[in-house]
Amino acid sequence: MAQSVPPGDIQTQPNAKTVFNAPYDDKHTYHIKVINSSARRIGYGIKTTNMKRLGVDPPCGVLDPKEAVLLAVSCDAFAFGQEDTNNDRITVEWTNTPDGAAKQFRREWFQGDGMVRRKNLSIEYNP
């Protein structure tokens, strides 16, 4: 069963931080590339700390070994300087898919006692 082997590594481009630039009176979209650098198929899911301000498309999926996906990260308009943005981040969670599973994302892969890895990407806002 896939869960007995810890999930391998992923790479993200950019590696650790996404920067949004002012003005913040309109929606901005930047892209993050997620690469499955492991030898196993993985399921991934994206979480944000501020769902009102930050969105990610696609929010989840399945990647074969060495496969990559381009995520569109959007920042909705907000009052810069009047809202707390210090803790804004995106978290990529991933886990091995069960052996023989179809290449279709299943939320239950992340539930139970399976091994899930996480990578945090901070969000920075420039005035």
Buried (B, 14 or more C-beta within 10 A) or exposed (E): EBBEEEBBEBEBEEEEEBEBEEEBEEEBEBEBEBBBBBEBBBBBBBBBBBEEBBBBEEEBBBBEEEBBBEBEBBBEEBEBEEEEBEEBBBEBBBBBBBEEBEEEBBEEBBEEEBEBBEBEBBBEBEE
